[in-house]
Amino acid sequence: MNNNKNTTLHIKNIAIIAHVDHGKTTLVDALLRQSHTEMKKEVADLEAIMDSNDLERERGITIFSKNASVNYNGTKINIIDTPGHADFGGEVERVLSMADGALLLVDAKEGPMPQTRFVLKHALKIGLKIIVVINKIDKDGARPDWVQGKTFDLFVELGADENTAFFPTIYASGRDGKAGYTPDLKAMKDITPLFDEIIKVIPAPGGDINKPLQMLVSAIGKDNYKGRIAIGKIYNGKLSLNQEVMHINRDGQMKKCKLTSISTFKGLGKQEEQEVVAGDIVSLTGIGDVTIGETIADVNNPIALPLLSIEEPTVKMVFMVNDSPFAGKEGEFKTSSQIRERLYRELETDVALKVVDNSDGSWTVSGRGELHLAIFIERMRREGYEFAVSRPHVINKTIDNKTLTPFEKVYIEVPEEYSGIVIKHMGVRHAKMDNMVKNEENIVSLEFTVSTKELIGFRSEFITDTKGLGIINTAFFDYLPDDGFERVRERGSMVAHETGETRLYGLTNVQDQGQLFVGPGELVYKGQVVGQNSRSGDLHVNVCKEKALSNMRSKGDGAAEHFNTPKRMSLDDALEYIDDTELVEVTPLNIRIRKIVLDEAEARRKKAMGIK
């Protein structure tokens, strides 16, 4: 199809926008399967085709955008799966730059949600044509008419013009692979109505193949044989294999390069091409130092496209080599040079991330939020890296001698009986309530504005407060004057008194002092945090203590004392829990919390001398 050099009318580029768990991935699967797209067997057998990353399947969210394409009645439809969480704003920004329209997927029961709002706001800002897909109409309690009304309200609230606000609507059951123009599941046969609406509504990509070449690089990949891969949409002109092009970098500097391969997307794979024309999404190799947001242009008439603007990082953490007593035992990559190389390699594909070398050999890593950094840490851990990280801190700005700190919009949905405790704890964090609505099902929707620094650590508390029944989402709001409040952890830690193996006797002796994080038979070291104290201040405990043996027996010997189930700290829990005196030790096998200064006496001496 790309050999047709006359027009770009037979290409449609669409992004998929949806809140987590609203069925985005299942709908894309249906589009791929019902267009009879050829897929490799191992990919076709996956339950959710687009969620190819282990972390995505576990967390049920899309983190990395992916490209696919289907051919429907002679029209090539490039499908771009967008990240569903606000922390991945860098991905969202550049993904939408490749699209000419979008499918906005909304749950037929829940309606539009906070993460929908975040990505939709970007899509409307750049003028994408939107088709609303009300999905999961087979769900118990589905209320498609109410959802359509709420979606219209959201469009109006986000400033959509009249033409955009009166959006076309398709009703669907992605799981069943069916769609229709009315919410009648029985009348639906297949996904064809959605295909027809895409052909009818989504505009063909603009651009002229007779103009000088212009391509904007929106994503970067890597091939062990071909090298660095640039992925993006051709805005004007055409590309041919072995063609000389001009690479214009972010600073406006130009350099000639020769293309060594050109591919377009077919299904979930790629297809080698000799020539590709304006409007299509392409991946190419031959430009060794290309990065996101740059232009690949015509050699004789190089014209740069506008750079992609990326939201600034709001949260930073310090990464360092692990120096605990267990260092080097569990990770494959643990040296300073290995960790540094991995951190800087991530910058090639994640423009929302920043890395700075510190004088003491550590690195300050900045990202769009707690989740952004937590996902990156988890990925490194699964790749075999071992390291330690500090408590997350917000990144402040100074403008006109005023300190500005990032604030977030927090969107919460909870059953009515838990709304009081949530409002109380948000009040403790000096949050401003912007809105409160209760629906007919006694679900309370709350909207707050709160400083990012006071919100850090709230998620785990929120889950406990709402017995896991609450939904919380956040999105960056603005930089505002610092209110001067600093969140301080109210309770201290229980810290291991010595290195050894935990014993049931030692654990049961101290479990009444707080909440334990470890169970019996685990190796711990002196200075490791093994639980949370029920009072303020740290408590050093001997969890390795064994019961003294004697040759005397007494009545009741052998009656086991009850041991409370310890709280297992996930990476997210650990990052939210630690204070400035603690680190999270990350290895492929374990997540541990430890004191920065492991020896209690040395820690007291440093504190007395004012040394951090």
C-alpha positions as CSV (number, residue, x, y, z in Angstrom):
1,M,0.0,0.0,0.0
2,N,2.9,2.4,0.7
3,N,3.8,2.1,-3.0
4,N,0.8,4.4,-3.7
5,K,2.6,7.7,-4.0
6,N,-0.4,9.8,-5.0
7,T,-2.3,10.4,-1.8
8,T,-2.4,9.8,2.0
9,L,-6.2,9.3,2.0
10,H,-6.0,5.6,2.7
11,I,-4.2,6.0,6.1
12,K,-5.9,6.7,9.4
13,N,-3.8,7.4,12.6
14,I,-5.7,6.9,15.8
15,A,-4.8,7.0,19.5
16,I,-6.8,5.0,22.1
17,I,-7.6,7.0,25.3
18,A,-9.0,5.4,28.4
19,H,-8.9,5.2,32.1
20,V,-7.3,2.1,33.7
21,D,-9.4,-1.0,33.4
22,H,-12.0,0.4,31.1
23,G,-11.2,-2.2,28.4
24,K,-8.8,-0.3,26.1
25,T,-6.6,-3.3,25.6
26,T,-9.4,-5.8,25.0
27,L,-11.0,-3.5,22.4
28,V,-7.7,-3.2,20.5
29,D,-7.4,-6.9,20.6
30,A,-10.8,-7.2,19.0
31,L,-9.8,-4.7,16.2
32,L,-6.6,-6.7,15.5
33,R,-8.3,-10.1,15.5
34,Q,-11.4,-9.1,13.5
35,S,-9.4,-7.4,10.8
36,H,-7.7,-10.9,10.4
37,T,-4.3,-9.3,11.1
38,E,-1.5,-11.8,11.0
39,M,0.2,-12.2,14.3
40,K,3.0,-14.5,15.6
41,K,1.5,-17.4,17.5
42,E,3.2,-16.4,20.9
43,V,1.6,-12.9,20.6
44,A,-1.8,-14.1,19.4
45,D,-2.0,-16.4,22.4
46,L,-1.6,-13.6,24.9
47,E,-4.8,-12.7,26.7
48,A,-4.2,-9.0,26.2
49,I,-2.1,-8.5,23.1
50,M,-1.1,-4.8,23.6
51,D,-0.1,-5.3,27.2
52,S,3.2,-7.0,26.3
53,N,5.1,-5.9,29.4
54,D,4.9,-8.0,32.6
55,L,4.5,-4.9,34.8
56,E,1.6,-3.7,32.7
57,R,-0.2,-7.1,32.9
58,E,0.3,-7.2,36.7
59,R,-0.7,-3.6,37.4
60,G,-3.5,-3.6,34.8
61,I,-2.2,-0.3,33.3
62,T,-0.6,0.8,30.1
63,I,2.8,2.3,30.8
64,F,4.6,2.3,27.4
65,S,2.8,3.3,24.2
66,K,2.8,0.7,21.5
67,N,2.1,0.8,17.8
68,A,0.0,-1.6,15.7
69,S,-1.9,-1.4,12.5
70,V,-4.8,-3.1,10.8
71,N,-6.0,-3.1,7.2
72,Y,-9.8,-2.6,6.8
73,N,-11.3,-2.5,3.3
74,G,-8.2,-1.1,1.8
75,T,-7.5,1.6,4.5
76,K,-4.5,1.2,6.8
77,I,-5.4,2.1,10.4
78,N,-2.4,2.8,12.6
79,I,-3.4,2.3,16.2
80,I,-1.4,3.9,19.0
81,D,-2.1,2.7,22.6
82,T,-1.6,5.6,25.0
83,P,-0.5,5.4,28.7
84,G,-3.4,5.7,31.1
85,H,-1.7,7.3,34.1
86,A,-0.9,10.9,34.6
87,D,2.7,10.1,35.7
88,F,3.4,9.1,32.1
89,G,2.8,12.6,30.7
90,G,6.0,12.4,28.6
91,E,4.7,9.3,26.8
92,V,1.2,10.8,26.3
93,E,2.5,14.1,24.8
94,R,4.5,12.5,22.1
95,V,2.2,9.6,21.3
96,L,-0.7,12.0,20.5
97,S,1.6,13.9,18.1
98,M,1.5,10.9,15.8
99,A,-2.4,10.8,15.7
100,D,-5.0,12.6,13.7
101,G,-7.9,11.3,15.9
102,A,-8.7,9.3,19.0
103,L,-11.0,6.7,20.4
104,L,-12.1,7.8,23.9
105,L,-13.1,4.7,25.7
106,V,-15.5,5.1,28.7
107,D,-16.9,2.4,31.0
108,A,-20.6,2.0,30.6
109,K,-21.1,1.9,34.4
110,E,-18.4,4.2,35.8
111,G,-18.3,6.9,33.2
112,P,-15.4,9.2,32.5
113,M,-12.6,9.1,35.2
114,P,-9.6,11.2,36.2
115,Q,-7.1,9.5,33.9
116,T,-9.5,9.9,31.0
117,R,-9.6,13.6,31.8
118,F,-5.8,13.9,31.7
119,V,-5.2,12.4,28.3
120,L,-8.4,13.8,26.7
121,K,-7.3,17.3,27.8
122,H,-4.1,16.9,25.7
123,A,-6.0,15.4,22.8
124,L,-8.5,18.4,22.7
125,K,-5.6,20.9,23.0
126,I,-4.0,19.7,19.8
127,G,-7.4,19.4,18.0
128,L,-7.8,15.7,17.6
129,K,-11.1,14.4,16.3
130,I,-12.7,12.2,19.0
131,I,-15.0,9.2,18.7
132,V,-16.5,8.2,22.1
133,V,-16.7,4.4,22.6
134,I,-19.0,3.5,25.6
135,N,-17.5,0.1,26.4
136,K,-18.6,-2.8,28.7
137,I,-22.3,-2.4,27.9
138,D,-22.6,-6.1,28.9
139,K,-21.6,-5.1,32.5
140,D,-24.2,-5.4,35.3
141,G,-25.4,-1.9,36.2
142,A,-24.4,-0.5,32.8
143,R,-26.0,3.0,32.3
144,P,-24.9,4.2,28.8
145,D,-27.2,7.2,28.6
146,W,-26.0,8.6,32.0
147,V,-22.4,7.9,30.9
148,Q,-22.9,9.8,27.6
149,G,-24.2,12.8,29.5
150,K,-21.3,12.8,31.9
151,T,-18.9,12.5,29.0
152,F,-20.5,15.5,27.3
153,D,-20.1,17.4,30.6
154,L,-16.4,16.5,30.6
155,F,-15.9,17.8,27.1
156,V,-17.6,21.1,27.9
157,E,-15.5,21.4,31.2
158,L,-12.3,20.9,29.2
159,G,-13.2,23.7,26.8
160,A,-14.2,21.7,23.7
161,D,-15.8,23.7,20.9
162,E,-19.4,23.0,19.8
163,N,-18.3,20.8,16.9
164,T,-16.1,18.6,19.2
165,A,-18.5,18.5,22.1
166,F,-21.2,16.8,19.9
167,F,-19.1,13.7,19.4
168,P,-20.1,10.5,17.6
169,T,-20.8,7.6,19.9
170,I,-20.3,3.9,19.5
171,Y,-21.5,1.3,22.0
172,A,-19.3,-1.7,22.5
173,S,-18.5,-4.9,24.4
174,G,-14.7,-5.2,23.8
175,R,-14.6,-8.6,25.6
176,D,-17.2,-10.0,23.1
177,G,-15.7,-8.1,20.1
178,K,-19.0,-6.4,19.3
179,A,-20.0,-2.8,18.6
180,G,-23.1,-0.8,17.5
181,Y,-24.7,2.6,17.1
182,T,-27.2,1.8,19.9
183,P,-26.6,0.2,23.4
184,D,-28.5,-3.0,22.4
185,L,-26.0,-5.9,22.8
186,K,-28.4,-8.3,21.1
187,A,-28.4,-6.3,17.9
188,M,-24.6,-6.3,17.6
189,K,-22.8,-8.8,15.4
190,D,-19.1,-7.8,15.4
191,I,-16.8,-4.8,15.6
192,T,-17.5,-3.5,12.1
193,P,-19.5,-0.4,13.2
194,L,-16.4,0.9,15.0
195,F,-14.3,0.4,11.9
196,D,-16.9,2.2,9.7
197,E,-17.0,5.2,12.1
198,I,-13.2,5.4,12.1
199,I,-13.1,5.6,8.3
200,K,-16.0,8.1,8.3
201,V,-14.9,10.4,11.1
202,I,-11.2,10.4,11.6
203,P,-9.5,12.7,9.1
204,A,-6.8,11.5,6.8
205,P,-3.3,12.7,7.9
206,G,-2.4,16.1,6.4
207,G,0.7,16.6,4.5
208,D,1.9,16.7,0.9
209,I,4.3,14.1,-0.6
210,N,5.6,16.7,-3.1
211,K,6.9,19.0,-0.3
212,P,10.3,18.7,1.3
213,L,10.6,15.8,3.7
214,Q,9.6,16.4,7.4
215,M,9.3,13.7,10.0
216,L,9.0,14.2,13.8
217,V,10.6,11.6,16.0
218,S,8.1,10.7,18.7
219,A,9.6,7.5,20.1
220,I,13.0,5.7,20.2
221,G,13.7,2.0,20.0
222,K,16.8,-0.1,19.8
223,D,17.8,-3.1,17.7
224,N,20.9,-5.1,18.6
225,Y,21.8,-5.4,14.9
226,K,20.5,-2.2,13.3
227,G,21.2,0.2,16.2
228,R,19.0,3.1,17.2
229,I,15.5,3.2,15.8
230,A,13.6,6.5,15.3
231,I,9.8,6.1,15.2
232,G,7.4,8.9,14.1
233,K,5.0,10.3,11.6
234,I,6.0,11.7,8.2
235,Y,4.4,15.1,8.0
236,N,5.5,16.0,4.4
237,G,7.4,14.3,1.6
238,K,8.5,10.7,1.4
239,L,11.3,8.5,2.6
240,S,13.3,6.0,0.5
241,L,15.7,3.3,1.6
242,N,19.4,4.5,1.5
243,Q,18.2,8.1,1.1
244,E,20.3,10.9,2.5
245,V,18.4,13.0,5.1
246,M,19.2,15.9,7.4
247,H,18.9,15.3,11.1
248,I,18.0,18.5,13.0
249,N,18.6,18.1,16.7
250,R,17.0,19.9,19.7
251,D,19.5,22.7,19.5
252,G,18.9,23.3,15.8
253,Q,22.2,21.7,14.7
254,M,22.1,19.8,11.4
255,K,23.9,16.7,10.3
256,K,23.6,14.6,7.1
257,C,22.7,10.9,7.6
258,K,21.9,7.9,5.4
259,L,19.0,5.7,6.1
260,T,19.9,2.0,6.5
261,S,16.4,0.6,6.9
262,I,12.7,1.7,6.8
263,S,9.8,-0.2,8.3
264,T,6.1,0.4,8.7
265,F,3.8,-1.3,11.2
266,K,1.8,-4.4,10.2
267,G,-0.3,-6.0,12.9
268,L,1.9,-5.9,16.0
269,G,5.1,-6.4,13.9
270,K,7.0,-4.4,11.3
271,Q,7.3,-4.7,7.6
272,E,10.4,-3.6,5.7
273,E,9.7,-1.0,3.0
274,Q,11.5,0.6,0.1
275,E,9.5,3.8,0.3
276,V,7.0,5.4,2.7
277,V,5.0,8.6,2.0
278,A,3.6,11.4,4.1
279,G,0.9,10.5,6.6
280,D,2.3,7.1,7.6
281,I,4.0,6.1,10.9
282,V,7.4,4.7,10.2
283,S,10.5,3.4,12.1
284,L,13.9,3.9,10.6
285,T,17.6,3.3,11.3
286,G,20.8,5.0,10.3
287,I,20.8,8.1,12.6
288,G,23.0,7.1,15.5
289,D,22.3,10.0,18.0
290,V,18.7,10.9,17.1
291,T,16.3,11.5,20.1
292,I,12.7,12.3,20.8
293,G,11.2,15.5,19.5
294,E,13.8,16.1,16.7
295,T,13.2,16.5,13.0
296,I,14.4,14.3,10.1
297,A,14.2,16.6,7.1
298,D,15.1,17.1,3.4
299,V,18.9,17.5,2.7
300,N,18.4,20.4,0.3
301,N,15.6,22.2,2.2
302,P,15.8,21.3,5.9
303,I,12.8,22.7,7.8
304,A,12.5,21.8,11.5
305,L,9.1,20.9,13.0
306,P,8.2,22.3,16.4
307,L,9.9,20.5,19.3
308,L,7.6,18.4,21.5
309,S,7.2,20.2,24.8
310,I,7.4,17.8,27.8
311,E,6.1,18.5,31.3
312,E,8.8,19.1,33.8
313,P,9.6,16.5,36.5
314,T,8.0,17.1,39.9
315,V,9.5,14.4,42.2
316,K,13.2,13.4,42.7
317,M,15.0,10.6,44.4
318,V,18.6,9.7,45.0
319,F,19.9,6.4,43.6
320,M,23.1,4.9,45.0
321,V,25.2,1.8,45.0
322,N,23.9,-0.7,47.7
323,D,26.3,-0.8,50.6
324,S,24.3,-2.8,53.1
325,P,25.8,-5.9,54.8
326,F,24.0,-8.1,52.2
327,A,25.3,-6.0,49.2
328,G,26.3,-7.9,46.1
329,K,24.6,-11.2,47.1
330,E,21.4,-11.0,45.1
331,G,21.9,-8.7,42.1
332,E,23.6,-9.4,38.8
333,F,24.4,-5.7,38.1
334,K,25.5,-3.8,41.2
335,T,28.6,-1.7,40.4
336,S,28.5,2.1,40.1
337,S,29.3,2.0,36.4
338,Q,26.6,-0.6,35.6
339,I,23.9,1.4,37.4
340,R,25.0,4.7,35.9
341,E,25.0,3.2,32.4
342,R,21.4,1.9,33.0
343,L,20.1,5.2,34.3
344,Y,21.5,7.2,31.3
345,R,20.2,4.6,28.9
346,E,16.7,5.2,30.1
347,L,17.0,8.9,29.1
348,E,17.2,7.8,25.5
349,T,13.6,6.6,25.5
350,D,12.0,8.5,28.5
351,V,12.1,12.2,28.0
352,A,10.2,12.9,31.3
353,L,13.1,11.5,33.2
354,K,16.2,13.5,34.3
355,V,19.5,12.1,35.8
356,V,22.2,14.2,37.5
357,D,25.6,12.9,38.8
358,N,26.3,13.8,42.4
359,S,29.7,14.5,43.9
360,D,29.5,11.5,46.3
361,G,28.9,9.0,43.5
362,S,25.2,8.8,43.8
363,W,22.6,10.1,41.2
364,T,19.6,12.3,41.5
365,V,16.8,10.9,39.4
366,S,13.8,13.2,38.7
367,G,10.4,12.1,37.3
368,R,6.8,13.0,36.8
369,G,5.6,11.5,40.1
370,E,6.0,8.6,42.6
371,L,4.5,6.0,40.3
372,H,6.8,7.1,37.3
373,L,9.9,6.5,39.4
374,A,8.5,3.4,41.1
375,I,7.8,1.7,37.8
376,F,11.4,2.5,36.6
377,I,12.9,1.1,39.8
378,E,10.8,-2.1,39.5
379,R,11.9,-2.5,35.9
380,M,15.6,-2.1,36.9
381,R,15.1,-4.6,39.7
382,R,13.6,-7.2,37.3
383,E,16.5,-6.7,34.9
384,G,18.9,-7.9,37.7
385,Y,20.0,-4.5,39.1
386,E,20.8,-4.0,42.8
387,F,20.9,-0.6,44.4
388,A,19.4,1.7,47.0
389,V,17.1,4.7,46.8
390,S,16.2,7.6,49.1
391,R,12.9,9.0,50.1
392,P,11.1,10.9,47.2
393,H,11.2,14.7,47.5
394,V,9.4,17.3,45.4
395,I,11.2,19.7,43.1
396,N,10.5,23.3,44.0
397,K,11.0,26.4,41.8
398,T,12.1,29.9,42.7
399,I,10.5,32.7,40.6
400,D,10.8,36.4,41.6
401,N,12.3,35.3,44.9
402,K,9.2,33.2,45.8
403,T,9.4,29.5,46.4
404,L,6.9,27.6,44.3
405,T,6.0,24.0,44.9
406,P,4.1,21.5,42.7
407,F,0.4,21.0,43.6
408,E,-1.8,18.1,42.4
409,K,-5.5,17.6,41.7
410,V,-6.6,14.5,43.7
411,Y,-9.8,12.7,42.5
412,I,-11.2,10.2,45.0
413,E,-14.2,7.9,44.9
414,V,-15.2,6.1,48.1
415,P,-18.3,4.5,49.6
416,E,-20.1,7.0,51.8
417,E,-19.1,5.4,55.1
418,Y,-15.4,6.0,54.4
419,S,-15.7,9.6,53.1
420,G,-15.4,11.1,56.6
421,I,-12.0,9.5,57.4
422,V,-10.7,10.4,53.9
423,I,-11.8,14.1,54.3
424,K,-10.2,14.2,57.8
425,H,-6.8,12.8,56.6
426,M,-6.8,15.1,53.5
427,G,-7.5,18.0,55.9
428,V,-4.5,17.0,58.0
429,R,-2.5,17.3,54.8
430,H,-3.8,20.8,54.3
431,A,-5.8,19.8,51.2
432,K,-8.4,22.2,49.8
433,M,-11.7,20.5,48.9
434,D,-12.9,21.7,45.5
435,N,-15.9,19.4,45.0
436,M,-18.0,16.8,46.6
437,V,-20.8,14.8,45.0
438,K,-22.7,11.7,46.1
439,N,-24.5,9.5,43.6
440,E,-27.5,7.3,43.9
441,E,-25.4,4.3,44.8
442,N,-23.9,6.2,47.9
443,I,-20.5,6.6,46.3
444,V,-19.0,9.9,47.2
445,S,-16.7,11.7,44.6
446,L,-14.2,14.1,46.1
447,E,-11.9,16.5,44.4
448,F,-9.0,18.2,46.3
449,T,-6.0,20.4,45.5
450,V,-3.0,19.6,47.7
451,S,0.7,20.1,47.5
452,T,2.6,17.1,46.1
453,K,5.0,17.0,49.1
454,E,2.1,16.4,51.5
455,L,0.5,13.8,49.3
456,I,3.6,11.6,49.2
457,G,2.8,8.5,51.3
458,F,-1.0,9.0,51.3
459,R,-1.9,6.1,48.9
460,S,-1.2,3.2,51.3
461,E,-3.0,5.1,54.2
462,F,-5.9,5.7,51.8
463,I,-6.2,2.0,51.0
464,T,-6.2,1.1,54.7
465,D,-8.8,3.8,55.5
466,T,-11.2,2.6,52.8
467,K,-10.6,-1.1,53.3
468,G,-9.4,-1.3,49.6
469,L,-12.8,0.0,48.3
470,G,-11.6,3.5,47.4
471,I,-10.3,4.8,44.1
472,I,-7.7,7.5,44.1
473,N,-6.1,9.3,41.1
474,T,-3.9,12.3,40.9
475,A,-2.8,14.7,38.2
476,F,-0.3,17.6,38.2
477,F,-2.1,20.9,38.7
478,D,0.3,23.8,38.9
479,Y,3.3,25.4,40.7
480,L,1.9,27.5,43.6
481,P,3.5,29.4,46.5
482,D,4.9,27.0,49.1
483,D,2.5,26.8,52.1
484,G,5.5,26.0,54.4
485,F,3.9,22.8,55.7
486,E,6.1,19.7,55.7
487,R,4.7,16.2,56.2
488,V,6.4,14.3,59.1
489,R,5.9,10.6,59.8
490,E,4.1,10.3,63.1
491,R,5.5,6.9,64.1
492,G,9.0,5.6,64.2
493,S,10.6,2.4,62.9
494,M,11.4,-0.9,64.6
495,V,15.1,-1.5,63.8
496,A,17.0,-4.8,64.0
497,H,19.4,-4.9,66.9
498,E,21.8,-7.4,65.3
499,T,22.5,-9.4,62.1
500,G,21.1,-12.9,61.9
501,E,18.0,-15.0,61.2
502,T,14.7,-13.9,62.7
503,R,13.2,-16.3,65.3
504,L,9.6,-16.7,66.2
505,Y,10.4,-16.2,69.9
506,G,12.1,-12.9,69.2
507,L,9.3,-11.7,66.9
508,T,6.5,-12.6,69.3
509,N,8.3,-10.7,72.0
510,V,8.2,-7.4,70.1
511,Q,5.1,-7.7,68.0
512,D,3.0,-5.8,70.5
513,Q,5.3,-2.8,70.0
514,G,4.1,-2.1,66.5
515,Q,3.5,-3.7,63.0
516,L,6.2,-6.1,61.9
517,F,7.4,-6.3,58.2
518,V,9.2,-9.6,58.5
519,G,8.4,-13.2,59.5
520,P,10.4,-16.0,61.1
521,G,13.3,-17.5,59.3
522,E,14.4,-14.4,57.4
523,L,17.9,-13.0,57.3
524,V,18.1,-9.5,58.6
525,Y,21.1,-7.2,59.4
526,K,21.8,-4.7,62.1
527,G,20.2,-1.4,61.1
528,Q,17.5,-3.0,58.9
529,V,13.9,-1.7,59.5
530,V,11.8,-4.7,60.5
531,G,8.6,-3.0,61.4
532,Q,6.8,0.2,62.3
533,N,6.8,1.4,65.9
534,S,3.4,2.2,67.5
535,R,4.9,5.4,68.9
536,S,7.1,8.2,67.6
537,G,10.8,7.6,67.6
538,D,12.7,4.5,66.5
539,L,12.8,1.3,68.6
540,H,15.8,-1.1,68.4
541,V,14.5,-4.7,68.8
542,N,16.1,-8.1,68.9
543,V,14.1,-10.2,66.4
544,C,16.8,-12.8,66.2
545,K,16.5,-13.8,69.9
546,E,16.0,-17.5,70.6
547,K,14.3,-19.0,73.6
548,A,16.8,-20.2,76.2
549,L,16.8,-23.9,76.5
550,S,16.9,-25.7,79.9
551,N,16.4,-29.2,81.1
552,M,13.4,-28.1,83.2
553,R,9.9,-28.5,81.9
554,S,6.9,-26.6,83.1
555,K,3.2,-26.9,82.6
556,G,2.3,-25.0,79.4
557,D,5.6,-25.6,77.6
558,G,5.1,-26.0,73.9
559,A,1.9,-23.9,73.8
560,A,2.8,-21.6,70.9
561,E,2.0,-17.9,71.4
562,H,0.0,-16.3,68.6
563,F,2.1,-14.6,66.0
564,N,0.5,-11.8,64.0
565,T,0.8,-11.9,60.2
566,P,3.6,-9.4,59.2
567,K,2.8,-6.6,56.7
568,R,4.8,-7.4,53.5
569,M,6.1,-4.1,52.1
570,S,6.0,-3.8,48.4
571,L,8.2,-1.3,46.6
572,D,5.5,1.3,46.5
573,D,4.8,0.8,50.2
574,A,8.4,1.1,51.1
575,L,8.9,4.3,49.1
576,E,5.9,5.8,50.7
577,Y,7.0,4.7,54.2
578,I,10.6,5.8,54.5
579,D,11.8,9.1,56.0
580,D,15.0,11.1,55.5
581,T,17.0,8.7,57.8
582,E,16.1,5.6,55.8
583,L,16.7,4.0,52.4
584,V,15.0,1.3,50.3
585,E,17.4,-1.5,49.4
586,V,16.3,-2.9,46.0
587,T,17.4,-6.2,44.7
588,P,16.0,-8.8,42.2
589,L,15.0,-11.0,45.2
590,N,14.0,-8.5,48.0
591,I,12.8,-5.1,49.0
592,R,14.3,-4.0,52.3
593,I,14.1,-0.8,54.3
594,R,17.2,0.2,56.2
595,K,18.6,3.1,58.2
596,I,21.2,5.2,56.3
597,V,23.5,4.9,59.3
598,L,23.2,1.3,60.4
599,D,24.9,1.6,63.8
600,E,22.6,3.2,66.4
601,A,25.4,4.8,68.4
602,E,27.0,6.4,65.3
603,A,23.6,7.7,64.2
604,R,23.1,9.4,67.6
605,R,26.6,10.9,67.4
606,K,26.0,12.3,63.9
607,K,22.6,13.7,64.9
608,A,24.1,15.4,67.9
609,M,26.8,17.0,65.7
610,G,24.2,18.0,63.1
611,I,25.6,15.7,60.4
612,K,23.1,14.2,57.9
